[in-house]
Amino acid sequence: MRTGTIFERSHVPLHKWLYAIYLTVTSRKGISSLQLSKQIGVTQKTAWFMQARIRESCNDNTDNLLSGIVEIDETYIGGKEHNKHKHKKARAGRGVAGKQVVVGMRERGGRTRAKPIPSTDIPTLHKEIGCSVEYGATIYTDEHRSYQHLQSAYQHGTVTHSAGEYVGSNNIHTNSIESVWALLKRGLYGVWPHASTKHLHRYVNEVTFRLNNGQCKLPTNQRIESLISNAIGKRITYREVLA
């Protein structure tokens, strides 16, 4: 039954959907809509819409909180200001001006969660941590001031990047979550260079889905089954994607 899934009212045959899902879960850095269109025999426009639906199914909507040792970090996605056309520049200063913030959390040897957030202020970051990390867990962050005052709920360790420290005492570091950013940016810059801020959450979902299933060392068929099971209730229309 296609009703209520990402396949609903699609004129693309199911075998092409399954091949597209296979390519999604097995491509280390992702696959472009142009390459996908050539491999499954559809137009680029159709492939792009199929990918939007598939990425919607990559969303981790479980209530299972991260536990143990959890590394937390944020990154900024967006083009460099000096490379933009004059009318597209944010004119808000240097550094992270005009970029989208993405916060990520990764268990040591376990699951990864990441999502775009509106800012890195204390209320926003603390809320995201509270919704994603089990109370009493050990969290490692950098020295960003918005990570202060977490000791009442978590065991909090800090690595001081500004002082050139990348691995602190007792193996405190954020290298695992930073490797997620490296993978995400390789995809965005090399495979999906035209990814927009509006759809960024879906690209983040795809990257974390591959990481989480790869971390569990699931066979390819189980990865496909996991994505298809997530497809229930995730139907989105073409109008919704363009809105």
C-alpha positions as CSV (number, residue, x, y, z in Angstrom):
1,M,0.0,0.0,0.0
2,R,1.4,3.4,-1.0
3,T,-1.3,5.5,0.8
4,G,0.2,7.6,3.6
5,T,3.8,7.0,2.6
6,I,6.3,8.9,0.5
7,F,5.2,6.7,-2.5
8,E,1.6,7.9,-2.5
9,R,0.3,9.2,-5.8
10,S,3.7,8.8,-7.4
11,H,3.8,7.7,-11.1
12,V,7.4,6.4,-10.6
13,P,7.5,2.6,-10.5
14,L,8.3,1.0,-7.2
15,H,11.4,-0.7,-8.5
16,K,12.9,2.7,-9.4
17,W,12.0,4.0,-5.9
18,L,13.8,1.0,-4.3
19,Y,16.8,1.6,-6.5
20,A,16.9,5.3,-5.5
21,I,16.7,4.3,-1.8
22,Y,19.5,1.8,-2.3
23,L,21.7,4.5,-3.9
24,T,20.9,6.9,-1.0
25,V,21.8,4.5,1.8
26,T,24.9,3.2,0.2
27,S,26.5,6.5,-1.1
28,R,29.1,7.7,1.4
29,K,28.7,11.4,0.5
30,G,25.2,11.2,-1.1
31,I,24.1,11.4,-4.7
32,S,23.1,14.4,-6.8
33,S,19.6,14.6,-8.4
34,L,21.2,14.7,-11.8
35,Q,23.2,11.5,-11.3
36,L,20.2,9.8,-9.7
37,S,18.0,10.8,-12.7
38,K,20.5,9.2,-15.1
39,Q,20.8,6.0,-13.1
40,I,17.1,5.3,-12.6
41,G,15.9,6.7,-15.9
42,V,13.7,9.7,-14.8
43,T,14.0,13.5,-15.3
44,Q,16.2,15.6,-13.0
45,K,13.1,17.3,-11.7
46,T,11.5,14.0,-10.7
47,A,14.7,12.7,-9.1
48,W,15.0,15.9,-7.1
49,F,11.4,15.5,-5.7
50,M,12.0,11.8,-5.0
51,Q,15.1,12.7,-3.0
52,A,13.1,15.3,-1.0
53,R,10.7,12.5,-0.1
54,I,13.4,10.0,0.7
55,R,15.2,12.5,3.0
56,E,11.9,13.1,4.8
57,S,12.0,9.4,5.7
58,C,15.5,9.7,7.0
59,N,14.2,11.9,9.9
60,D,14.9,10.3,13.3
61,N,11.6,10.8,15.1
62,T,12.2,8.3,17.9
63,D,12.0,9.4,21.5
64,N,15.2,7.5,22.5
65,L,17.5,9.9,24.2
66,L,21.3,9.9,23.7
67,S,23.2,8.6,26.8
68,G,26.6,7.7,28.0
69,I,29.2,10.2,26.7
70,V,27.7,12.6,24.2
71,E,29.8,15.1,22.2
72,I,28.0,18.3,21.3
73,D,29.0,21.0,18.8
74,E,27.6,23.4,16.3
75,T,28.5,24.4,12.7
76,Y,27.6,27.1,10.3
77,I,26.4,26.3,6.8
78,G,26.4,28.9,3.9
79,G,28.5,30.4,1.2
80,K,31.3,32.8,2.0
81,E,30.1,36.4,2.0
82,H,32.9,37.7,-0.3
83,N,31.8,35.1,-3.0
84,K,28.2,36.3,-3.1
85,H,26.6,38.7,-5.5
86,K,26.2,42.2,-4.0
87,H,22.5,41.9,-3.6
88,K,22.7,38.6,-1.7
89,K,25.2,39.7,0.9
90,A,24.0,39.7,4.5
91,R,25.9,42.9,5.3
92,A,26.0,41.8,9.0
93,G,29.7,41.5,9.6
94,R,32.3,38.9,9.1
95,G,32.5,35.2,10.1
96,V,29.1,33.5,10.6
97,A,27.0,36.4,9.1
98,G,24.2,35.1,6.9
99,K,24.8,31.4,7.7
100,Q,22.5,28.7,9.1
101,V,23.4,27.2,12.4
102,V,23.3,23.4,12.8
103,V,23.7,21.7,16.2
104,G,24.9,18.1,16.4
105,M,25.1,15.5,19.2
106,R,26.9,12.2,19.0
107,E,27.2,9.4,21.4
108,R,30.7,7.9,21.7
109,G,30.3,4.8,19.6
110,G,26.6,5.4,19.1
111,R,23.9,7.4,17.5
112,T,24.0,10.9,16.0
113,R,21.4,13.6,16.0
114,A,21.6,17.0,14.2
115,K,19.3,19.7,13.1
116,P,19.2,23.4,12.1
117,I,18.4,25.8,14.9
118,P,17.6,29.6,14.8
119,S,20.5,30.7,17.0
120,T,23.2,29.5,19.5
121,D,21.9,31.4,22.5
122,I,21.6,29.7,25.9
123,P,17.8,29.0,25.8
124,T,17.9,27.5,22.3
125,L,21.0,25.2,22.9
126,H,19.9,24.1,26.4
127,K,16.4,23.3,25.1
128,E,17.8,21.1,22.3
129,I,20.2,19.3,24.7
130,G,17.4,18.7,27.1
131,C,15.2,17.2,24.4
132,S,18.0,14.9,23.1
133,V,20.3,13.9,25.9
134,E,19.4,11.8,28.9
135,Y,19.5,13.5,32.3
136,G,22.8,12.8,34.1
137,A,24.7,11.8,31.0
138,T,28.3,13.0,30.4
139,I,28.5,15.7,27.7
140,Y,31.6,17.2,26.1
141,T,31.6,20.5,24.3
142,D,34.0,23.3,23.4
143,E,34.2,26.5,25.4
144,H,31.2,28.3,23.7
145,R,29.6,30.4,26.4
146,S,26.1,29.1,25.6
147,Y,27.2,25.7,27.0
148,Q,27.7,27.1,30.4
149,H,25.5,26.2,33.4
150,L,24.8,22.6,32.3
151,Q,26.4,21.1,35.4
152,S,23.0,20.9,37.2
153,A,21.7,18.3,34.8
154,Y,24.8,16.7,33.2
155,Q,28.4,15.8,33.8
156,H,30.0,18.5,31.6
157,G,33.6,18.5,30.3
158,T,35.0,21.2,28.1
159,V,37.8,21.3,25.6
160,T,39.4,24.7,24.9
161,H,39.8,25.1,21.2
162,S,40.8,28.8,21.4
163,A,44.0,27.7,23.3
164,G,44.9,25.1,20.7
165,E,43.5,22.2,22.8
166,Y,41.7,19.5,20.9
167,V,42.0,16.6,23.3
168,G,41.8,17.5,27.0
169,S,42.4,15.5,30.1
170,N,40.4,12.3,30.6
171,N,39.9,12.0,26.8
172,I,37.6,15.1,26.6
173,H,37.2,16.1,23.0
174,T,34.5,16.7,20.3
175,N,36.3,15.1,17.4
176,S,33.6,12.6,16.7
177,I,30.8,15.2,16.1
178,E,33.3,17.4,14.2
179,S,33.8,14.4,11.8
180,V,30.1,14.6,11.1
181,W,30.4,18.2,10.0
182,A,33.3,17.2,7.7
183,L,31.1,14.6,6.1
184,L,28.1,16.9,5.8
185,K,30.1,19.7,4.2
186,R,31.8,17.4,1.7
187,G,28.3,16.5,0.6
188,L,27.0,20.0,0.5
189,Y,30.0,21.5,-1.3
190,G,30.8,18.5,-3.6
191,V,27.5,16.7,-4.3
192,W,24.7,19.2,-3.4
193,P,26.2,22.6,-4.1
194,H,22.8,24.2,-4.7
195,A,21.2,23.0,-1.5
196,S,19.1,25.8,0.0
197,T,18.6,26.8,3.6
198,K,14.9,25.9,3.3
199,H,15.8,22.2,2.7
200,L,18.9,22.0,4.8
201,H,17.2,19.9,7.5
202,R,16.5,17.2,4.9
203,Y,20.1,17.0,3.8
204,V,21.1,16.8,7.5
205,N,18.6,14.0,8.0
206,E,20.1,12.0,5.1
207,V,23.7,12.3,6.5
208,T,22.7,11.3,10.0
209,F,20.6,8.4,8.8
210,R,23.6,6.9,6.9
211,L,25.9,7.5,9.9
212,N,23.5,5.9,12.4
213,N,22.8,2.8,10.2
214,G,26.5,2.5,9.3
215,Q,27.4,2.8,13.0
216,C,25.2,-0.3,13.7
217,K,26.9,-2.0,10.7
218,L,23.5,-3.0,9.3
219,P,23.5,-4.9,6.0
220,T,22.3,-2.9,3.0
221,N,18.9,-4.7,2.9
222,Q,18.2,-3.8,6.6
223,R,19.1,-0.2,5.9
224,I,16.6,-0.1,3.1
225,E,14.0,-1.7,5.3
226,S,14.7,0.8,8.0
227,L,14.2,3.7,5.6
228,I,11.0,2.3,4.1
229,S,9.5,1.7,7.6
230,N,10.2,5.4,8.3
231,A,8.3,6.3,5.1
232,I,4.9,5.7,6.7
233,G,3.2,9.0,7.5
234,K,6.0,11.0,5.8
235,R,4.2,11.9,2.6
236,I,4.9,15.4,1.3
237,T,3.5,17.0,-1.9
238,Y,5.5,18.8,-4.6
239,R,3.7,22.0,-3.5
240,E,4.9,21.5,0.1
241,V,8.5,21.0,-1.1
242,L,8.4,24.2,-3.1
243,A,6.5,26.3,-0.5
